[in-house]
Amino acid sequence: MRDPIDTLRFDPSAGTVVRSPDGEGYGYWVGGHKVSYDAGSDTFALFYRRRSPLERGRGGACAVALSGDGVHFDDVWTATKDDLASTSIEVGHALKAGDRWRLYVSYEYAPTGEWRIDLLEADAPERFRAQDRRTVLHPRDFGIRWIKDPVVTVLEEGTTRILAEAPARTGPGIDGPVVSAAPQGATVLADSADGRYFPTIEYVFEAPGDETWHGRRARINSVFPWDGGVVATFDGGHTSYDDYEEWAGLAAGPDIRRLERLETGGPWVRSPHGCVRYVYALPVDDRMHLYYEYTRADRSHDLRVAVVDVG
């Protein structure tokens, strides 16, 4: 297998800025993104959300933008957290499935405070209507507290697969009077025959629960084929603070259920000012488009893209 660590490595400080945050300083972030490519129309579709500091509104708005080159995007649809009856919007994924466009979006539902994943459908991204959304992954259906940050793929046989972040199954470690911090997140897999009904979730990628830089977080951001197997980008961390400044890592294996973290001697790529997170890797022809949130010198985050030739 080609070594994905070096083959895909890029300089995040040299990436092209796709979107800039609404303000300067910690908590002003733009990202929470996913990107798809429709070969029939040669179109890239980007979902992203805008976020303000916690005391100023959190994830207040989101958008879908289209591009012909994967670098320069024009917004075609927007929504606010009020449109979704939400206190905060997080990750979403827009993609074409057959002759329809679908947007899977995660947000915190204001009346209950639960993170869930909803689906919007239309014949074009600009025709999405927030009012027409339907919940497709609700945490209470599976006895968990929350579920969010979907990564969506339509498999060759037509199955819609979602990878999402959910609470870790492992609680705090207890050794006599000493209590060790528990893992804070894991990745679950949900399959659907029609893209609307997901009857089960399956834990497929979990934190090791140790003192490594990625020891307590395990959110997969993207998965792509690699030399007969798959490679995944993931976010790791080991403190509660890392919920906002996660670290980028790579995992590889024969399939999504048998991923192993690759040793990169610390975060795989990072900003000199903080983190690189939400790395979404999208292969198109012989190039890998890598979209990521990047911590700027003022501690805000912008959304960038780097394009790597992978032959």
C-alpha positions as CSV (number, residue, x, y, z in Angstrom):
1,M,0.0,0.0,0.0
2,R,1.2,3.5,-0.8
3,D,1.9,5.4,2.4
4,P,-1.0,7.8,2.8
5,I,0.8,9.8,5.5
6,D,3.3,11.3,3.1
7,T,1.4,10.9,-0.2
8,L,-1.5,13.1,1.1
9,R,0.5,15.4,3.4
10,F,0.0,19.1,2.6
11,D,0.9,22.5,4.0
12,P,-2.3,23.8,5.5
13,S,-1.0,27.3,5.8
14,A,-0.6,27.4,2.0
15,G,-4.2,26.3,1.2
16,T,-6.7,28.5,-0.6
17,V,-9.2,30.2,1.6
18,V,-12.7,29.2,0.6
19,R,-14.7,31.1,3.2
20,S,-13.6,33.5,6.0
21,P,-15.2,33.8,9.5
22,D,-17.6,36.5,10.5
23,G,-15.2,38.0,13.1
24,E,-11.8,37.8,14.7
25,G,-10.9,35.8,17.8
26,Y,-11.7,32.5,19.4
27,G,-15.2,31.1,18.5
28,Y,-15.5,32.8,15.1
29,W,-15.4,29.8,12.8
30,V,-16.4,28.8,9.4
31,G,-16.3,25.1,8.4
32,G,-18.2,22.1,9.7
33,H,-18.2,21.2,6.1
34,K,-18.6,18.3,3.7
35,V,-18.1,18.3,-0.1
36,S,-19.5,16.0,-2.8
37,Y,-18.7,15.8,-6.6
38,D,-21.3,15.0,-9.2
39,A,-19.5,13.7,-12.3
40,G,-22.5,14.0,-14.6
41,S,-22.6,17.8,-14.2
42,D,-18.9,18.2,-13.2
43,T,-20.1,20.0,-10.0
44,F,-18.7,20.2,-6.5
45,A,-21.3,20.8,-3.8
46,L,-20.0,22.3,-0.4
47,F,-22.0,22.5,2.8
48,Y,-20.6,24.7,5.5
49,R,-21.8,26.5,8.7
50,R,-20.8,29.8,10.2
51,R,-20.3,30.0,14.0
52,S,-19.9,32.7,16.5
53,P,-18.6,32.5,20.1
54,L,-20.9,30.6,22.5
55,E,-22.1,33.8,24.2
56,R,-22.9,35.3,20.7
57,G,-25.1,32.7,19.1
58,R,-23.0,29.6,18.3
59,G,-23.7,27.9,14.9
60,G,-26.1,30.6,13.6
61,A,-26.2,29.9,9.8
62,C,-25.3,27.4,7.1
63,A,-25.1,27.3,3.3
64,V,-24.7,25.0,0.3
65,A,-22.4,26.4,-2.4
66,L,-21.5,25.0,-5.9
67,S,-18.3,25.0,-7.9
68,G,-16.9,23.9,-11.2
69,D,-13.3,23.6,-10.0
70,G,-13.6,22.6,-6.3
71,V,-11.9,25.8,-5.2
72,H,-14.2,28.7,-6.0
73,F,-17.7,28.3,-4.7
74,D,-21.0,30.3,-5.0
75,D,-23.7,30.0,-2.4
76,V,-27.0,28.8,-3.8
77,W,-28.9,28.1,-0.5
78,T,-28.7,29.4,3.0
79,A,-30.6,28.7,6.3
80,T,-30.4,30.1,9.8
81,K,-30.6,28.3,13.1
82,D,-34.1,29.8,13.5
83,D,-35.1,28.1,10.2
84,L,-34.3,24.8,11.9
85,A,-35.7,25.6,15.3
86,S,-32.1,25.1,16.5
87,T,-29.8,26.6,19.0
88,S,-26.7,25.7,16.9
89,I,-26.1,24.1,13.4
90,E,-23.2,21.7,12.9
91,V,-22.0,19.5,10.1
92,G,-24.1,18.7,7.0
93,H,-23.5,16.9,3.7
94,A,-25.2,17.7,0.4
95,L,-25.0,15.2,-2.5
96,K,-26.8,14.0,-5.5
97,A,-28.6,10.6,-5.2
98,G,-30.1,9.5,-8.5
99,D,-32.0,12.5,-9.9
100,R,-32.5,14.1,-6.5
101,W,-30.3,16.2,-4.3
102,R,-30.2,15.5,-0.6
103,L,-28.9,17.4,2.3
104,Y,-28.2,15.6,5.6
105,V,-27.7,18.3,8.3
106,S,-27.0,18.0,12.0
107,Y,-28.1,20.6,14.6
108,E,-29.1,21.0,18.2
109,Y,-32.9,21.0,18.4
110,A,-33.9,23.9,20.7
111,P,-36.9,22.4,22.6
112,T,-34.9,19.3,23.8
113,G,-31.2,20.3,23.5
114,E,-30.6,17.0,21.5
115,W,-28.3,16.8,18.5
116,R,-29.9,15.0,15.6
117,I,-29.6,14.6,11.8
118,D,-32.3,15.7,9.4
119,L,-32.8,15.3,5.7
120,L,-33.9,17.8,3.1
121,E,-34.6,16.8,-0.5
122,A,-35.1,18.7,-3.7
123,D,-34.4,18.5,-7.5
124,A,-31.7,21.1,-7.1
125,P,-29.7,22.4,-4.1
126,E,-31.1,25.9,-4.4
127,R,-34.6,24.4,-3.9
128,F,-34.0,22.9,-0.4
129,R,-36.6,24.0,2.1
130,A,-35.8,23.9,5.8
131,Q,-39.5,23.5,6.6
132,D,-39.7,20.2,4.6
133,R,-37.0,18.5,6.6
134,R,-37.5,15.1,8.2
135,T,-35.4,13.6,11.1
136,V,-33.6,10.5,10.0
137,L,-31.3,9.8,12.9
138,H,-32.7,10.7,16.3
139,P,-30.6,9.8,19.4
140,R,-33.5,8.6,21.5
141,D,-34.2,5.9,19.0
142,F,-30.9,4.3,19.9
143,G,-30.8,5.2,23.6
144,I,-28.0,7.7,23.3
145,R,-27.8,11.4,24.2
146,W,-26.8,12.8,20.7
147,I,-25.8,12.0,17.2
148,K,-24.3,14.5,14.7
149,D,-21.7,15.3,12.0
150,P,-22.8,13.0,9.1
151,V,-20.5,11.7,6.4
152,V,-22.7,10.4,3.6
153,T,-22.0,7.9,0.8
154,V,-24.3,6.2,-1.7
155,L,-22.8,2.8,-2.3
156,E,-22.9,1.1,-5.7
157,E,-25.9,-1.1,-4.8
158,G,-27.9,2.0,-3.8
159,T,-27.5,1.8,-0.1
160,T,-27.1,5.1,1.7
161,R,-24.4,5.0,4.4
162,I,-24.0,7.6,7.1
163,L,-21.0,7.8,9.4
164,A,-21.8,10.0,12.4
165,E,-20.4,11.0,15.7
166,A,-22.1,9.6,18.8
167,P,-21.3,9.3,22.5
168,A,-18.5,6.9,23.5
169,R,-19.6,3.5,24.9
170,T,-16.8,3.5,27.5
171,G,-17.3,5.4,30.7
172,P,-14.6,6.8,33.1
173,G,-12.0,4.4,34.3
174,I,-12.1,3.6,38.0
175,D,-9.1,2.2,39.9
176,G,-9.8,2.4,43.6
177,P,-10.1,6.1,44.5
178,V,-8.7,7.3,41.1
179,V,-11.1,8.1,38.3
180,S,-9.7,8.6,34.7
181,A,-11.4,10.8,32.2
182,A,-13.7,8.9,29.8
183,P,-13.6,9.0,26.0
184,Q,-15.8,11.7,24.6
185,G,-16.9,10.5,21.2
186,A,-17.0,7.7,18.7
187,T,-18.1,7.1,15.1
188,V,-21.1,5.0,14.3
189,L,-22.3,3.6,11.0
190,A,-25.9,3.6,9.8
191,D,-27.2,2.1,6.5
192,S,-30.5,2.7,4.7
193,A,-32.1,1.2,1.7
194,D,-33.9,4.4,0.8
195,G,-31.8,7.1,2.4
196,R,-34.6,8.0,4.8
197,Y,-35.0,5.1,7.3
198,F,-31.9,4.0,9.2
199,P,-33.0,1.2,11.5
200,T,-29.6,0.5,13.3
201,I,-26.3,2.1,14.3
202,E,-23.1,0.2,14.7
203,Y,-20.0,1.5,16.5
204,V,-17.1,1.2,14.0
205,F,-14.4,3.6,15.2
206,E,-13.7,4.3,18.9
207,A,-11.2,6.2,21.0
208,P,-8.4,4.2,22.7
209,G,-9.0,6.0,26.0
210,D,-5.3,6.6,26.6
211,E,-3.1,9.6,27.0
212,T,-2.1,10.0,23.4
213,W,-3.1,13.2,21.5
214,H,-6.1,11.4,20.0
215,G,-6.9,9.2,23.0
216,R,-10.4,10.4,23.8
217,R,-12.0,11.4,20.5
218,A,-12.8,9.4,17.4
219,R,-14.8,11.4,14.8
220,I,-14.3,10.2,11.2
221,N,-14.5,13.1,8.8
222,S,-14.1,11.3,5.4
223,V,-13.4,7.8,4.0
224,F,-12.0,7.1,0.5
225,P,-10.6,4.1,-1.4
226,W,-6.9,3.5,-1.1
227,D,-4.9,0.6,-2.8
228,G,-7.6,-2.0,-2.3
229,G,-8.6,-0.8,1.2
230,V,-9.8,2.5,2.7
231,V,-8.2,5.5,4.4
232,A,-10.1,7.7,6.8
233,T,-9.4,11.2,8.1
234,F,-10.5,11.7,11.7
235,D,-10.4,14.2,14.5
236,G,-8.8,13.3,17.8
237,G,-8.2,14.9,21.1
238,H,-7.8,14.2,24.8
239,T,-9.5,17.0,26.7
240,S,-12.9,18.7,26.8
241,Y,-11.3,21.8,25.2
242,D,-10.4,19.7,22.2
243,D,-14.1,19.7,21.3
244,Y,-13.3,23.1,19.7
245,E,-9.7,22.6,18.7
246,E,-9.4,18.9,17.6
247,W,-6.4,17.4,15.9
248,A,-6.2,15.8,12.5
249,G,-5.3,12.1,12.1
250,L,-5.3,9.3,9.6
251,A,-6.6,5.7,9.9
252,A,-6.4,2.8,7.3
253,G,-7.7,-0.7,6.9
254,P,-9.3,-3.2,4.6
255,D,-12.8,-1.7,5.2
256,I,-14.6,0.8,7.4
257,R,-15.1,-1.7,10.2
258,R,-11.4,-2.5,10.5
259,L,-9.6,0.8,10.7
260,E,-6.4,1.3,12.6
261,R,-4.9,4.6,13.5
262,L,-1.7,5.5,11.6
263,E,1.2,6.6,13.7
264,T,2.1,10.2,12.7
265,G,4.1,11.3,15.8
266,G,1.4,13.7,16.8
267,P,-1.3,15.4,14.7
268,W,-0.9,14.6,11.0
269,V,-1.1,18.2,9.9
270,R,-1.7,21.4,12.0
271,S,-1.8,25.1,12.0
272,P,1.1,26.9,13.8
273,H,-1.7,28.9,15.6
274,G,-3.7,25.9,16.7
275,C,-5.6,23.1,15.0
276,V,-6.5,21.8,11.5
277,R,-9.7,19.9,11.9
278,Y,-12.7,18.5,9.9
279,V,-10.3,17.4,7.1
280,Y,-12.5,16.2,4.3
281,A,-10.7,14.3,1.5
282,L,-12.4,14.1,-1.9
283,P,-10.7,12.2,-4.7
284,V,-11.5,13.5,-8.2
285,D,-9.5,11.9,-11.1
286,D,-5.9,12.0,-10.0
287,R,-6.2,14.7,-7.5
288,M,-7.2,14.8,-3.8
289,H,-9.1,17.8,-2.7
290,L,-8.6,18.4,1.0
291,Y,-11.0,20.8,2.8
292,Y,-10.3,21.8,6.3
293,E,-10.9,24.3,9.1
294,Y,-7.7,26.2,9.9
295,T,-6.9,28.2,13.1
296,R,-5.7,31.6,12.1
297,A,-3.3,33.8,14.1
298,D,-6.2,35.6,15.8
299,R,-7.6,32.1,16.9
300,S,-10.6,32.3,14.5
301,H,-11.1,29.5,11.9
302,D,-11.4,29.8,8.2
303,L,-12.3,27.1,5.6
304,R,-9.5,26.2,3.2
305,V,-8.8,23.7,0.4
306,A,-5.5,22.1,-0.7
307,V,-5.3,20.0,-3.9
308,V,-2.7,17.2,-3.9
309,D,-1.7,15.1,-6.9
310,V,-2.1,11.4,-6.0
311,G,-1.4,10.0,-9.5
